[in-house]
Amino acid sequence: MKKDEQPHDWISERVFIVDPKQTPVRIDKFIQERTTNISRNKIQRAIRDALISVNDATVPVNYKVRPNDKIVMALMKPLNPDYTVSPEDIPIQIIYEDEDVMVVNKEAGMVVHPGIGNPSGTLVNALAGYFRDKELPVKYGNDADRPGLVHRIDKQTSGLLVIAKTEQAMTHLSKQFVDHSIERKYYALVWGDVEDDAGTIESFIGRNPKNRTERIVVEEEYQGKWAVTHYKVIKRFYYVTLVECQLETGRTHQIRVHMKSLGHPLFSDSKYGGDRIRKGTVFTRYKQFVENCFKLMSRQALHAKTLGFEHPVTGEHMHFDSDLPDDFAQVLDKWDHYLSHRKDVLGEE
């Protein structure tokens, strides 16, 4: 990357609502007139690969938009074509690999792709080092800073990611994400005793106007993107709860925002208020106990535990499961001990 030159922001989905007075016009022309740096040919290719839908359905390339059509485009902003990723010799925990795909278990603290403040040391740099003699595919829009990436997880979130090694794999896997057919389950430790054993959270998620690095639940569609999270309780620890969250959509900070909206921010999540005692007693020993847990796990308690998808070539259903990392497992052990010995350990009445 050249000095002071940064990649553009990720766009996982862009939505157009056709004006009620719009006259019929081909969809590729309609989209091209409302975007920049995306050729008509690439738009047509995306339509053929079902990465562009109209009213939740696929359409032919020659489809003419109609008033009030809802067009969803799963594309990304183009990047400076001169941008190149620097290969780095960074260890990668590879769970599975064949000629078409790779599944990796990302450790907490590793950024997925280069960006402002993180020009190197990312998973993408590690992939470039691992595939020195192979050029990985990129999603539509010439996103050279994300070769092989079909999706991503936050820097301080650990867990499973699938990497596309061929154009066919990238197209096929991207479509599965657009169709919400990818299986993604996360384990999250949240503050409080979650009332229901299972539930679904549905809302629009957008940027917090008071802090652009945060996301919040918003009321109107124009303010954000639709997000759906299914959750179920795995174990209750009196003042915290271990939940499994299954993503139907994949918005930035989705689980962290949705659980906070229920009044249950993720344990040790500094961005969304989980890095202070939210539930519990006033006893000094309890405060010391929680602070020791924070020291063990100084990041949000979130792990991408399972991943399932259809293999882009064989059609076989692939399913992968990962163990909780040491910091997460140790914190659960401490809360488990607390649950069993609450009065003895913390002096509660």
C-alpha positions as CSV (number, residue, x, y, z in Angstrom):
1,M,0.0,0.0,0.0
2,K,1.3,3.4,-0.9
3,K,1.8,5.9,1.9
4,D,-1.4,7.7,3.0
5,E,-3.4,5.5,0.7
6,Q,-6.2,3.5,2.3
7,P,-8.7,1.0,0.9
8,H,-12.4,2.1,0.6
9,D,-15.0,1.0,3.1
10,W,-16.7,-2.4,2.8
11,I,-20.2,-2.4,1.4
12,S,-21.8,-5.8,2.0
13,E,-25.2,-4.7,0.7
14,R,-26.6,-1.7,-1.0
15,V,-30.4,-1.1,-1.5
16,F,-32.2,1.1,-4.1
17,I,-35.9,1.9,-3.9
18,V,-37.2,2.8,-7.3
19,D,-39.0,6.1,-7.5
20,P,-42.8,5.7,-7.9
21,K,-42.6,7.8,-11.1
22,Q,-39.7,5.9,-12.6
23,T,-40.1,5.1,-16.3
24,P,-39.0,1.5,-17.4
25,V,-35.3,1.2,-17.8
26,R,-32.9,-1.7,-17.9
27,I,-31.7,-2.6,-14.4
28,D,-28.0,-2.6,-15.4
29,K,-28.3,1.0,-16.7
30,F,-30.4,2.0,-13.7
31,I,-27.7,0.8,-11.2
32,Q,-24.8,2.2,-13.2
33,E,-26.3,5.6,-13.2
34,R,-26.4,5.5,-9.4
35,T,-23.0,4.0,-8.7
36,T,-19.4,4.9,-9.4
37,N,-16.5,2.9,-10.6
38,I,-18.6,-0.2,-11.4
39,S,-18.8,-1.1,-15.1
40,R,-22.0,-2.2,-16.7
41,N,-20.4,-5.5,-17.6
42,K,-19.7,-6.2,-13.9
43,I,-23.2,-5.3,-13.0
44,Q,-24.5,-7.7,-15.6
45,R,-22.2,-10.4,-14.3
46,A,-23.5,-9.8,-10.8
47,I,-27.1,-10.1,-12.0
48,R,-26.3,-13.4,-13.6
49,D,-24.7,-14.7,-10.5
50,A,-27.8,-13.7,-8.4
51,L,-25.8,-11.1,-6.4
52,I,-28.4,-8.5,-7.4
53,S,-32.1,-9.1,-6.6
54,V,-35.3,-7.3,-7.2
55,N,-38.1,-7.7,-4.6
56,D,-36.2,-10.6,-3.1
57,A,-36.1,-12.5,-6.4
58,T,-33.5,-13.0,-9.1
59,V,-34.1,-11.2,-12.4
60,P,-32.7,-11.5,-16.0
61,V,-30.1,-9.0,-17.2
62,N,-32.6,-7.3,-19.4
63,Y,-35.1,-6.8,-16.6
64,K,-36.6,-3.3,-16.6
65,V,-37.1,-1.7,-13.3
66,R,-40.6,-0.7,-12.2
67,P,-41.9,1.9,-9.7
68,N,-41.3,1.0,-6.1
69,D,-39.0,-2.0,-6.9
70,K,-36.6,-2.8,-4.1
71,I,-33.1,-3.6,-5.6
72,V,-30.5,-5.2,-3.3
73,M,-27.0,-5.2,-4.6
74,A,-24.3,-7.3,-2.8
75,L,-21.3,-5.5,-4.1
76,M,-18.3,-3.6,-2.7
77,K,-16.7,-0.2,-3.5
78,P,-13.9,-0.4,-6.0
79,L,-10.3,0.1,-4.7
80,N,-7.4,1.9,-6.3
81,P,-6.3,-0.6,-8.9
82,D,-2.6,-0.1,-8.0
83,Y,-3.2,-1.4,-4.5
84,T,-1.4,-4.6,-3.6
85,V,-1.4,-6.7,-0.4
86,S,2.0,-7.3,1.2
87,P,2.6,-11.0,1.9
88,E,3.7,-11.7,5.5
89,D,4.7,-14.9,7.2
90,I,2.0,-15.0,9.8
91,P,0.9,-18.4,11.2
92,I,-2.7,-19.4,10.2
93,Q,-4.7,-22.0,12.0
94,I,-6.1,-24.0,9.0
95,I,-9.1,-26.2,9.8
96,Y,-9.7,-27.4,6.3
97,E,-8.3,-26.9,2.8
98,D,-8.8,-28.3,-0.7
99,E,-8.4,-26.9,-4.2
100,D,-11.4,-24.5,-3.9
101,V,-11.8,-23.4,-0.3
102,M,-10.0,-23.0,3.0
103,V,-11.5,-22.7,6.5
104,V,-9.4,-20.9,9.1
105,N,-9.8,-20.3,12.8
106,K,-8.9,-16.7,13.4
107,E,-7.5,-15.7,16.8
108,A,-8.8,-12.7,18.7
109,G,-6.7,-9.6,18.1
110,M,-6.1,-10.3,14.4
111,V,-7.7,-7.8,11.9
112,V,-9.2,-9.6,8.9
113,H,-8.1,-7.1,6.2
114,P,-5.9,-4.0,5.9
115,G,-7.4,-0.6,6.6
116,I,-6.9,2.6,8.4
117,G,-4.6,1.9,11.4
118,N,-4.0,-1.7,10.3
119,P,-1.9,-1.6,7.1
120,S,-0.3,-5.0,8.0
121,G,-0.4,-8.0,10.2
122,T,-3.9,-8.9,9.0
123,L,-5.4,-12.2,8.0
124,V,-5.2,-11.0,4.4
125,N,-1.5,-10.4,4.7
126,A,-1.1,-13.9,6.2
127,L,-3.1,-15.4,3.3
128,A,-0.9,-13.5,0.8
129,G,2.2,-15.0,2.5
130,Y,0.7,-18.5,2.5
131,F,-0.4,-18.3,-1.2
132,R,2.7,-16.5,-2.6
133,D,2.4,-18.3,-5.9
134,K,-1.4,-18.1,-6.2
135,E,-3.6,-15.1,-6.8
136,L,-6.8,-15.3,-4.8
137,P,-10.1,-14.0,-6.2
138,V,-11.7,-10.8,-5.1
139,K,-15.4,-9.9,-4.9
140,Y,-16.9,-7.6,-7.5
141,G,-15.5,-4.1,-7.5
142,N,-11.8,-4.9,-7.7
143,D,-11.4,-5.1,-3.9
144,A,-7.7,-5.9,-4.0
145,D,-7.3,-5.5,-0.2
146,R,-9.6,-8.5,0.4
147,P,-8.4,-11.4,-1.8
148,G,-10.1,-14.6,-0.9
149,L,-12.5,-13.0,1.7
150,V,-16.1,-13.9,1.4
151,H,-17.0,-12.5,4.8
152,R,-15.3,-11.2,7.9
153,I,-15.5,-11.0,11.7
154,D,-14.4,-8.3,14.1
155,K,-10.7,-7.9,15.2
156,Q,-11.4,-9.0,18.8
157,T,-13.8,-11.8,17.8
158,S,-12.3,-15.3,17.4
159,G,-13.5,-18.1,15.2
160,L,-14.2,-19.6,11.8
161,L,-13.9,-18.0,8.4
162,V,-14.2,-19.5,4.9
163,I,-11.7,-18.4,2.2
164,A,-12.4,-18.7,-1.5
165,K,-9.4,-19.9,-3.6
166,T,-11.0,-19.7,-7.0
167,E,-13.4,-17.3,-8.9
168,Q,-16.0,-20.1,-9.0
169,A,-15.8,-20.5,-5.2
170,M,-16.0,-16.8,-4.6
171,T,-19.1,-16.5,-6.8
172,H,-20.8,-19.5,-5.3
173,L,-20.0,-18.7,-1.7
174,S,-21.0,-15.0,-2.1
175,K,-24.4,-16.1,-3.4
176,Q,-24.9,-18.3,-0.4
177,F,-24.3,-15.3,1.9
178,V,-26.7,-13.2,-0.2
179,D,-29.3,-16.0,0.1
180,H,-28.6,-16.4,3.8
181,S,-28.0,-20.1,3.4
182,I,-24.7,-20.0,5.2
183,E,-24.8,-21.5,8.7
184,R,-23.0,-19.3,11.2
185,K,-23.3,-19.9,14.9
186,Y,-21.5,-17.9,17.6
187,Y,-21.1,-18.4,21.3
188,A,-21.5,-15.2,23.3
189,L,-21.2,-14.5,27.1
190,V,-23.6,-11.7,27.9
191,W,-24.4,-9.7,31.0
192,G,-27.6,-10.6,32.9
193,D,-30.0,-13.6,33.1
194,V,-31.6,-13.7,29.6
195,E,-35.3,-14.1,30.2
196,D,-36.3,-16.4,27.3
197,D,-34.6,-19.7,26.6
198,A,-34.6,-18.8,22.9
199,G,-35.7,-15.9,20.7
200,T,-35.2,-13.9,17.5
201,I,-34.1,-10.3,17.4
202,E,-35.1,-8.3,14.2
203,S,-34.3,-4.7,13.6
204,F,-32.5,-2.2,11.4
205,I,-28.9,-1.5,12.4
206,G,-27.1,1.7,11.4
207,R,-24.3,3.9,12.5
208,N,-24.5,5.8,15.8
209,P,-24.6,9.5,14.7
210,K,-22.8,10.4,17.9
211,N,-20.0,7.9,17.4
212,R,-19.5,6.7,13.8
213,T,-17.5,3.7,14.9
214,E,-20.5,2.3,16.8
215,R,-23.7,0.7,15.5
216,I,-27.1,1.0,17.0
217,V,-30.7,-0.2,16.5
218,V,-32.5,2.3,14.3
219,E,-36.2,2.7,13.5
220,E,-36.3,3.4,9.8
221,E,-34.9,1.5,6.8
222,Y,-33.1,4.5,5.4
223,Q,-31.1,4.7,8.6
224,G,-29.6,1.3,8.4
225,K,-29.8,-2.3,7.2
226,W,-32.2,-5.1,8.2
227,A,-30.6,-7.6,10.6
228,V,-31.9,-10.9,12.1
229,T,-30.3,-12.8,14.9
230,H,-31.6,-16.0,16.4
231,Y,-30.4,-16.9,19.9
232,K,-30.8,-19.6,22.5
233,V,-29.5,-20.0,26.0
234,I,-26.7,-22.6,26.5
235,K,-26.0,-22.0,30.2
236,R,-27.0,-19.6,32.9
237,F,-24.4,-18.3,35.4
238,Y,-26.7,-16.2,37.6
239,Y,-25.3,-12.7,36.6
240,V,-24.2,-13.7,33.1
241,T,-25.5,-16.1,30.4
242,L,-23.8,-18.1,27.7
243,V,-25.9,-17.9,24.5
244,E,-25.6,-19.3,21.0
245,C,-26.4,-16.8,18.3
246,Q,-27.2,-17.8,14.8
247,L,-26.9,-15.1,12.1
248,E,-29.5,-14.9,9.4
249,T,-27.8,-11.6,8.2
250,G,-24.3,-10.4,8.7
251,R,-24.2,-6.8,9.7
252,T,-21.3,-5.0,11.3
253,H,-21.3,-5.7,15.1
254,Q,-24.7,-7.4,14.7
255,I,-24.6,-9.7,17.7
256,R,-23.0,-7.1,19.9
257,V,-25.7,-4.5,19.0
258,H,-28.6,-6.9,19.1
259,M,-27.7,-8.3,22.5
260,K,-27.2,-4.9,23.9
261,S,-30.6,-3.8,22.6
262,L,-32.1,-6.6,24.8
263,G,-30.2,-5.2,27.8
264,H,-27.5,-7.9,27.7
265,P,-24.3,-6.4,26.3
266,L,-21.4,-8.9,25.7
267,F,-19.1,-9.5,28.6
268,S,-15.9,-7.4,28.4
269,D,-17.1,-5.5,25.3
270,S,-15.5,-2.1,25.8
271,K,-17.3,-0.5,22.8
272,Y,-20.8,-1.4,23.9
273,G,-20.5,-1.1,27.7
274,G,-19.8,-4.7,28.7
275,D,-16.4,-3.9,30.2
276,R,-17.9,-2.9,33.6
277,I,-20.0,-4.7,36.1
278,R,-23.6,-4.6,34.8
279,K,-25.1,-7.2,37.1
280,G,-24.1,-8.5,40.5
281,T,-23.5,-7.6,44.1
282,V,-21.7,-4.7,45.9
283,F,-19.3,-7.1,47.6
284,T,-15.6,-6.3,47.1
285,R,-14.9,-10.0,46.5
286,Y,-17.4,-10.0,43.7
287,K,-15.8,-6.9,42.1
288,Q,-12.4,-8.5,42.3
289,F,-13.8,-11.7,40.8
290,V,-15.2,-9.9,37.8
291,E,-12.0,-7.8,37.3
292,N,-10.0,-11.0,37.2
293,C,-12.3,-12.3,34.5
294,F,-11.8,-9.0,32.6
295,K,-8.0,-9.5,32.8
296,L,-8.3,-13.1,31.5
297,M,-10.5,-11.9,28.6
298,S,-9.8,-8.3,27.7
299,R,-12.0,-8.4,24.6
300,Q,-15.7,-9.1,23.9
301,A,-16.7,-12.6,24.7
302,L,-17.7,-13.7,21.2
303,H,-16.5,-16.7,19.2
304,A,-17.6,-17.8,15.7
305,K,-18.0,-21.4,16.7
306,T,-19.6,-23.2,13.8
307,L,-19.7,-22.7,10.1
308,G,-21.7,-24.6,7.4
309,F,-22.0,-24.1,3.7
310,E,-22.4,-25.9,0.4
311,H,-19.1,-26.8,-1.3
312,P,-18.9,-24.6,-4.4
313,V,-17.8,-27.5,-6.7
314,T,-19.0,-30.8,-5.2
315,G,-22.2,-29.5,-3.7
316,E,-21.4,-31.4,-0.5
317,H,-22.6,-29.8,2.8
318,M,-19.5,-28.8,4.7
319,H,-19.8,-28.3,8.5
320,F,-17.1,-27.2,10.9
321,D,-17.0,-26.7,14.6
322,S,-14.2,-25.0,16.7
323,D,-13.3,-25.2,20.4
324,L,-13.6,-22.0,22.5
325,P,-10.2,-20.3,22.8
326,D,-8.4,-20.5,26.1
327,D,-9.4,-17.0,27.4
328,F,-13.1,-17.7,26.7
329,A,-12.9,-21.2,28.2
330,Q,-11.1,-20.0,31.3
331,V,-13.7,-17.3,32.0
332,L,-16.5,-19.8,31.7
333,D,-14.7,-22.0,34.2
334,K,-14.5,-19.2,36.6
335,W,-18.2,-18.3,36.3
336,D,-19.0,-22.0,36.6
337,H,-17.0,-22.2,39.9
338,Y,-18.8,-19.0,41.0
339,L,-22.2,-20.5,40.3
340,S,-21.4,-23.6,42.3
341,H,-19.7,-21.8,45.2
342,R,-21.3,-18.3,45.2
343,K,-21.8,-17.9,48.9
344,D,-18.5,-19.4,49.8
345,V,-16.4,-17.6,47.2
346,L,-18.0,-14.2,47.3
347,G,-19.4,-14.1,50.8
348,E,-23.0,-13.4,49.7
349,E,-25.9,-13.9,52.0
